[in-house]
């Protein structure tokens, strides 16, 4: 992992007009309210953390780390900003820009996945080696990279709707893009949480699988996964009643032909005091 030592480096004031963005910056979305708040802080107290740049010409510098700070400085109307000049090549600059953002833990989920993919390509390493360098588990890296299987339009909808990484991973269970688009529309329209999304997709896939299998003559074939969804729904309802103070219970009886479920809910009696 690239480590930028601050030894033997001085803070230098550099005109903002001479600093150009890093083309390998993984962050694409910058919230305007956060930039405005940071610019107000910079106006009042100055830029407390210098930008990190590298020289790319006689009078020009490329930003390595500090894109948000650079934008806020420009909003604040500053002409110059304190910078640390680091001697590195284009490849090292790109790697450090991605590392700096990944370590902040506030990248949008697809920005993070794209950044990890670029680091793996830059380092020319396996997922396991990248996980060690980034201080993450190999399964976490694999899960994030799987998000890149979603197409551009799906990523935009997920981002705009504020859905989570778990929502996105659940969608990956659907191989058909057309079906996935309809499911995504339903998730957003109904504001499904992760648990509701998982149950919805599970039921759709189960029904889809049932359509492929031939029915036995004169007998309807029950699908185990489908029944499990309904049973879980009943169990969740019972738990919700118990949390509300209602001592509800359920009894299940299963035979070859059917599953019988009896739910017993006690009536709430109110006692009256005669005057």
Buried (B, 14 or more C-beta within 10 A) or exposed (E): EBEBEEEEBEEBEBEBEBBBEBEBBBBEEEEEEEBEEBBEBBBEEEBEEBBBBBBEEEEEBBBBBBBBBBBBBBBBEBEBBBBBBBEBEEEBBBBBBBBBBBEEEEBBBBBBBBBBBBBBEBBEBEBEBBBBBBEBEBEEBEBBBBBEEBEEEBBEBBBEEEBEBBBBBBBBEBEEEEBBBEBBEBBBEEEBEBEEBBBBBBBBBBEEEBEEEEEEEEEEEEBEEBEEBEBEEEEEEBEEBEEEEEEBEBEEEEEEEEEEBEEEEEEEEEEEEEE
